[in-house]
Amino acid sequence: MKVAIIATDLDGTFLRDDHQFDHGRFQAQLDQMNAQGQHFVVASGNQLQHCIDVFEGIRGELTYVAENGGLVIDNHGNVLAESLIKPTLYQELLTYVANEPALAGAEISISGKQAAYIRPQDDSPIMRYYLSRLQVVPSLSTIDGHIYKATFSWQNTDANAHADLINQQFAGRLRATVSGGNGLDVIPPHVNKASGLAYLQSHWQVTASQTAAFGDNGNDLEMLREADYSYAMQNAIMPVKQMATYLTPYDNNHDGVLAAIETLI
């Protein structure tokens, strides 16, 4: 056993482009990890319920760093840590995106504790895939309660410039991080996958030298820095490849994470 924690992103990393993975191969690996006292951590920008649905049918101990680090929870429903967007700041964000011409045309989804929320005009099969507990509401400004994350996406547009605008406007109060080519997540400034992983390292008394992490995109960079065994996917963007210590033997469509896990357990 080389490491005590194995953490992985989902889309573009653990999952193939068709959103599937080799269930039998992973179940055998998880059985071995659980027997050896190793922790498997799902670290994703996605909604918690979506992460749970991805692993439907898998038996064993899993821990989730969901909502880009906004929620850390085990598979028994025990919340270990969470970070929320303050309601007044949430309203200010919605107003800014609605009125800034450069951000026009954004599709929006909101991740809350009880559900995810979208407007009728943003309802689509892709939204319904990623948002398992979904409520379509007339106005996002009327949502009350726990809010972990706001997600914005634009058709055929690189989201990096949009993230820069939001980060300038809300410097020190909110942070936008690109989760894919066209989309970005807005979360509290101290929140990222790394903060969730660091919490678990402290919780389990595990060091970076005992941690492996896998990622492919910009919102994985901080998490990879928390792991001495940091792996970029073969299909990762260049900044991730430059930052990581290792490269997976295969890309996400050829089970690169599962192949690397076999060398770590």
ZAMARKOL-991269 format. One record per residue (C-alpha): residue number from 0; residue in three letters; chain; x, y, z. Coordinates in steps of 0.5 Angstrom, whole numbers, padded with zeros to 4 digits, always signed. Example, Ala and Ser with C-alpha at 12.3 -4.5 7.8 and 13.67 -1.06 7.14 Angstrom:
BEGIN
[0,'ala','A',[+0025,-0009,+0016]]
[1,'ser','A',[+0027,-0002,+0014]]
//
This chain:
BEGIN
[0,'met','A',[+0000,+0000,+0000]]
[1,'lys','A',[+0003,+0006,-0002]]
[2,'val','A',[-0002,+0012,+0000]]
[3,'ala','A',[-0008,+0013,+0005]]
[4,'ile','A',[-0012,+0017,+0001]]
[5,'ile','A',[-0014,+0017,-0007]]
[6,'ala','A',[-0018,+0023,-0009]]
[7,'thr','A',[-0021,+0023,-0016]]
[8,'asp','A',[-0025,+0028,-0020]]
[9,'leu','A',[-0030,+0025,-0024]]
[10,'asp','A',[-0032,+0028,-0031]]
[11,'gly','A',[-0026,+0028,-0036]]
[12,'thr','A',[-0022,+0024,-0031]]
[13,'phe','A',[-0025,+0018,-0027]]
[14,'leu','A',[-0031,+0018,-0032]]
[15,'arg','A',[-0031,+0016,-0040]]
[16,'asp','A',[-0034,+0021,-0044]]
[17,'asp','A',[-0040,+0017,-0044]]
[18,'his','A',[-0040,+0018,-0037]]
[19,'gln','A',[-0039,+0011,-0035]]
[20,'phe','A',[-0033,+0007,-0032]]
[21,'asp','A',[-0031,-0001,-0031]]
[22,'his','A',[-0036,-0002,-0025]]
[23,'gly','A',[-0033,-0009,-0024]]
[24,'arg','A',[-0026,-0007,-0024]]
[25,'phe','A',[-0027,-0001,-0019]]
[26,'gln','A',[-0031,-0005,-0014]]
[27,'ala','A',[-0025,-0010,-0014]]
[28,'gln','A',[-0020,-0004,-0013]]
[29,'leu','A',[-0025,-0001,-0007]]
[30,'asp','A',[-0026,-0008,-0004]]
[31,'gln','A',[-0018,-0008,-0003]]
[32,'met','A',[-0018,-0001,-0001]]
[33,'asn','A',[-0023,-0002,+0004]]
[34,'ala','A',[-0020,-0008,+0007]]
[35,'gln','A',[-0013,-0004,+0007]]
[36,'gly','A',[-0016,+0002,+0011]]
[37,'gln','A',[-0015,+0006,+0004]]
[38,'his','A',[-0020,+0012,+0003]]
[39,'phe','A',[-0023,+0013,-0004]]
[40,'val','A',[-0025,+0020,-0005]]
[41,'val','A',[-0029,+0023,-0010]]
[42,'ala','A',[-0027,+0030,-0011]]
[43,'ser','A',[-0032,+0034,-0016]]
[44,'gly','A',[-0035,+0040,-0018]]
[45,'asn','A',[-0042,+0037,-0019]]
[46,'gln','A',[-0048,+0036,-0014]]
[47,'leu','A',[-0047,+0031,-0009]]
[48,'gln','A',[-0053,+0027,-0011]]
[49,'his','A',[-0050,+0027,-0018]]
[50,'cys','A',[-0044,+0024,-0015]]
[51,'ile','A',[-0048,+0019,-0011]]
[52,'asp','A',[-0052,+0017,-0017]]
[53,'val','A',[-0045,+0016,-0021]]
[54,'phe','A',[-0043,+0010,-0016]]
[55,'glu','A',[-0050,+0007,-0016]]
[56,'gly','A',[-0049,+0000,-0015]]
[57,'ile','A',[-0042,+0000,-0012]]
[58,'arg','A',[-0041,-0003,-0005]]
[59,'gly','A',[-0036,+0000,+0000]]
[60,'glu','A',[-0034,+0006,+0004]]
[61,'leu','A',[-0033,+0013,-0001]]
[62,'thr','A',[-0033,+0020,+0002]]
[63,'tyr','A',[-0035,+0026,-0003]]
[64,'val','A',[-0032,+0033,-0003]]
[65,'ala','A',[-0038,+0035,-0008]]
[66,'glu','A',[-0040,+0042,-0010]]
[67,'asn','A',[-0032,+0044,-0012]]
[68,'gly','A',[-0031,+0043,-0004]]
[69,'gly','A',[-0037,+0046,-0001]]
[70,'leu','A',[-0039,+0040,+0002]]
[71,'val','A',[-0035,+0034,+0005]]
[72,'ile','A',[-0040,+0028,+0007]]
[73,'asp','A',[-0039,+0021,+0007]]
[74,'asn','A',[-0043,+0015,+0004]]
[75,'his','A',[-0047,+0015,+0011]]
[76,'gly','A',[-0050,+0022,+0010]]
[77,'asn','A',[-0045,+0025,+0015]]
[78,'val','A',[-0043,+0032,+0014]]
[79,'leu','A',[-0036,+0033,+0015]]
[80,'ala','A',[-0035,+0040,+0013]]
[81,'glu','A',[-0039,+0045,+0009]]
[82,'ser','A',[-0039,+0052,+0006]]
[83,'leu','A',[-0044,+0057,+0004]]
[84,'ile','A',[-0045,+0063,+0000]]
[85,'lys','A',[-0049,+0068,+0004]]
[86,'pro','A',[-0056,+0070,+0002]]
[87,'thr','A',[-0054,+0078,+0000]]
[88,'leu','A',[-0048,+0076,-0004]]
[89,'tyr','A',[-0052,+0071,-0008]]
[90,'gln','A',[-0057,+0076,-0010]]
[91,'glu','A',[-0051,+0081,-0011]]
[92,'leu','A',[-0048,+0076,-0016]]
[93,'leu','A',[-0055,+0074,-0020]]
[94,'thr','A',[-0056,+0082,-0021]]
[95,'tyr','A',[-0049,+0083,-0023]]
[96,'val','A',[-0049,+0077,-0028]]
[97,'ala','A',[-0056,+0079,-0031]]
[98,'asn','A',[-0054,+0086,-0032]]
[99,'glu','A',[-0046,+0085,-0034]]
[100,'pro','A',[-0047,+0086,-0042]]
[101,'ala','A',[-0041,+0081,-0043]]
[102,'leu','A',[-0044,+0076,-0039]]
[103,'ala','A',[-0051,+0076,-0043]]
[104,'gly','A',[-0054,+0069,-0045]]
[105,'ala','A',[-0051,+0065,-0039]]
[106,'glu','A',[-0055,+0059,-0037]]
[107,'ile','A',[-0055,+0058,-0029]]
[108,'ser','A',[-0056,+0053,-0024]]
[109,'ile','A',[-0056,+0053,-0017]]
[110,'ser','A',[-0054,+0048,-0012]]
[111,'gly','A',[-0057,+0048,-0005]]
[112,'lys','A',[-0057,+0043,+0001]]
[113,'gln','A',[-0064,+0041,-0001]]
[114,'ala','A',[-0064,+0041,-0009]]
[115,'ala','A',[-0061,+0044,-0015]]
[116,'tyr','A',[-0065,+0050,-0018]]
[117,'ile','A',[-0066,+0052,-0025]]
[118,'arg','A',[-0070,+0057,-0029]]
[119,'pro','A',[-0075,+0054,-0035]]
[120,'gln','A',[-0071,+0057,-0040]]
[121,'asp','A',[-0065,+0053,-0038]]
[122,'asp','A',[-0068,+0046,-0037]]
[123,'ser','A',[-0065,+0041,-0042]]
[124,'pro','A',[-0062,+0034,-0042]]
[125,'ile','A',[-0055,+0036,-0040]]
[126,'met','A',[-0058,+0040,-0034]]
[127,'arg','A',[-0062,+0034,-0032]]
[128,'tyr','A',[-0056,+0029,-0032]]
[129,'tyr','A',[-0052,+0033,-0028]]
[130,'leu','A',[-0057,+0036,-0023]]
[131,'ser','A',[-0061,+0029,-0020]]
[132,'arg','A',[-0065,+0033,-0015]]
[133,'leu','A',[-0068,+0039,-0019]]
[134,'gln','A',[-0073,+0044,-0018]]
[135,'val','A',[-0075,+0049,-0024]]
[136,'val','A',[-0077,+0055,-0021]]
[137,'pro','A',[-0079,+0062,-0024]]
[138,'ser','A',[-0074,+0066,-0021]]
[139,'leu','A',[-0067,+0064,-0018]]
[140,'ser','A',[-0068,+0070,-0013]]
[141,'thr','A',[-0073,+0067,-0009]]
[142,'ile','A',[-0069,+0061,-0007]]
[143,'asp','A',[-0068,+0061,+0001]]
[144,'gly','A',[-0063,+0056,+0004]]
[145,'his','A',[-0057,+0053,+0004]]
[146,'ile','A',[-0053,+0055,-0003]]
[147,'tyr','A',[-0046,+0052,-0004]]
[148,'lys','A',[-0045,+0054,-0011]]
[149,'ala','A',[-0048,+0058,-0017]]
[150,'thr','A',[-0046,+0055,-0024]]
[151,'phe','A',[-0046,+0059,-0031]]
[152,'ser','A',[-0045,+0057,-0038]]
[153,'trp','A',[-0045,+0060,-0045]]
[154,'gln','A',[-0045,+0056,-0051]]
[155,'asn','A',[-0039,+0056,-0055]]
[156,'thr','A',[-0035,+0061,-0051]]
[157,'asp','A',[-0029,+0060,-0047]]
[158,'ala','A',[-0031,+0061,-0040]]
[159,'asn','A',[-0024,+0064,-0037]]
[160,'ala','A',[-0026,+0071,-0039]]
[161,'his','A',[-0032,+0071,-0036]]
[162,'ala','A',[-0029,+0068,-0030]]
[163,'asp','A',[-0024,+0074,-0030]]
[164,'leu','A',[-0030,+0079,-0030]]
[165,'ile','A',[-0033,+0076,-0024]]
[166,'asn','A',[-0027,+0075,-0020]]
[167,'gln','A',[-0025,+0082,-0021]]
[168,'gln','A',[-0032,+0084,-0019]]
[169,'phe','A',[-0032,+0080,-0013]]
[170,'ala','A',[-0025,+0080,-0011]]
[171,'gly','A',[-0024,+0077,-0004]]
[172,'arg','A',[-0032,+0075,-0003]]
[173,'leu','A',[-0033,+0070,-0008]]
[174,'arg','A',[-0029,+0066,-0013]]
[175,'ala','A',[-0030,+0064,-0020]]
[176,'thr','A',[-0027,+0057,-0023]]
[177,'val','A',[-0027,+0054,-0029]]
[178,'ser','A',[-0030,+0047,-0029]]
[179,'gly','A',[-0030,+0046,-0037]]
[180,'gly','A',[-0029,+0050,-0043]]
[181,'asn','A',[-0036,+0053,-0043]]
[182,'gly','A',[-0038,+0053,-0036]]
[183,'leu','A',[-0035,+0056,-0029]]
[184,'asp','A',[-0037,+0055,-0022]]
[185,'val','A',[-0038,+0061,-0017]]
[186,'ile','A',[-0036,+0059,-0010]]
[187,'pro','A',[-0034,+0062,-0003]]
[188,'pro','A',[-0027,+0065,-0004]]
[189,'his','A',[-0023,+0060,+0001]]
[190,'val','A',[-0027,+0054,-0002]]
[191,'asn','A',[-0024,+0049,-0007]]
[192,'lys','A',[-0023,+0041,-0008]]
[193,'ala','A',[-0016,+0042,-0004]]
[194,'ser','A',[-0020,+0045,+0002]]
[195,'gly','A',[-0024,+0039,+0002]]
[196,'leu','A',[-0018,+0034,+0001]]
[197,'ala','A',[-0014,+0038,+0006]]
[198,'tyr','A',[-0020,+0037,+0011]]
[199,'leu','A',[-0020,+0030,+0010]]
[200,'gln','A',[-0012,+0029,+0011]]
[201,'ser','A',[-0013,+0033,+0018]]
[202,'his','A',[-0019,+0029,+0020]]
[203,'trp','A',[-0016,+0022,+0018]]
[204,'gln','A',[-0009,+0025,+0020]]
[205,'val','A',[-0006,+0023,+0013]]
[206,'thr','A',[+0000,+0027,+0010]]
[207,'ala','A',[+0001,+0030,+0003]]
[208,'ser','A',[+0006,+0024,+0002]]
[209,'gln','A',[+0001,+0019,+0003]]
[210,'thr','A',[-0004,+0022,-0002]]
[211,'ala','A',[-0006,+0021,-0009]]
[212,'ala','A',[-0010,+0026,-0013]]
[213,'phe','A',[-0013,+0025,-0020]]
[214,'gly','A',[-0015,+0031,-0025]]
[215,'asp','A',[-0016,+0034,-0032]]
[216,'asn','A',[-0018,+0041,-0031]]
[217,'gly','A',[-0017,+0048,-0028]]
[218,'asn','A',[-0021,+0047,-0022]]
[219,'asp','A',[-0017,+0041,-0020]]
[220,'leu','A',[-0010,+0045,-0020]]
[221,'glu','A',[-0011,+0046,-0012]]
[222,'met','A',[-0013,+0039,-0010]]
[223,'leu','A',[-0007,+0036,-0014]]
[224,'arg','A',[-0002,+0041,-0010]]
[225,'glu','A',[-0004,+0037,-0004]]
[226,'ala','A',[-0002,+0031,-0006]]
[227,'asp','A',[+0005,+0028,-0007]]
[228,'tyr','A',[+0002,+0023,-0012]]
[229,'ser','A',[-0001,+0028,-0016]]
[230,'tyr','A',[-0003,+0025,-0023]]
[231,'ala','A',[-0005,+0029,-0029]]
[232,'met','A',[-0010,+0025,-0034]]
[233,'gln','A',[-0007,+0024,-0041]]
[234,'asn','A',[-0013,+0028,-0044]]
[235,'ala','A',[-0011,+0034,-0038]]
[236,'ile','A',[-0010,+0041,-0040]]
[237,'met','A',[-0003,+0043,-0041]]
[238,'pro','A',[-0003,+0047,-0034]]
[239,'val','A',[-0005,+0041,-0030]]
[240,'lys','A',[+0000,+0037,-0034]]
[241,'gln','A',[+0005,+0042,-0032]]
[242,'met','A',[+0003,+0042,-0025]]
[243,'ala','A',[+0002,+0035,-0024]]
[244,'thr','A',[+0008,+0030,-0022]]
[245,'tyr','A',[+0006,+0024,-0026]]
[246,'leu','A',[+0002,+0023,-0032]]
[247,'thr','A',[-0004,+0017,-0032]]
[248,'pro','A',[-0002,+0011,-0037]]
[249,'tyr','A',[-0008,+0012,-0041]]
[250,'asp','A',[-0013,+0018,-0042]]
[251,'asn','A',[-0020,+0018,-0039]]
[252,'asn','A',[-0024,+0014,-0044]]
[253,'his','A',[-0019,+0008,-0043]]
[254,'asp','A',[-0019,+0008,-0035]]
[255,'gly','A',[-0013,+0012,-0034]]
[256,'val','A',[-0015,+0013,-0027]]
[257,'leu','A',[-0016,+0005,-0025]]
[258,'ala','A',[-0010,+0003,-0029]]
[259,'ala','A',[-0006,+0008,-0024]]
[260,'ile','A',[-0010,+0006,-0018]]
[261,'glu','A',[-0007,-0001,-0019]]
[262,'thr','A',[+0000,+0001,-0018]]
[263,'leu','A',[-0002,+0005,-0011]]
[264,'ile','A',[-0006,-0001,-0007]]
//
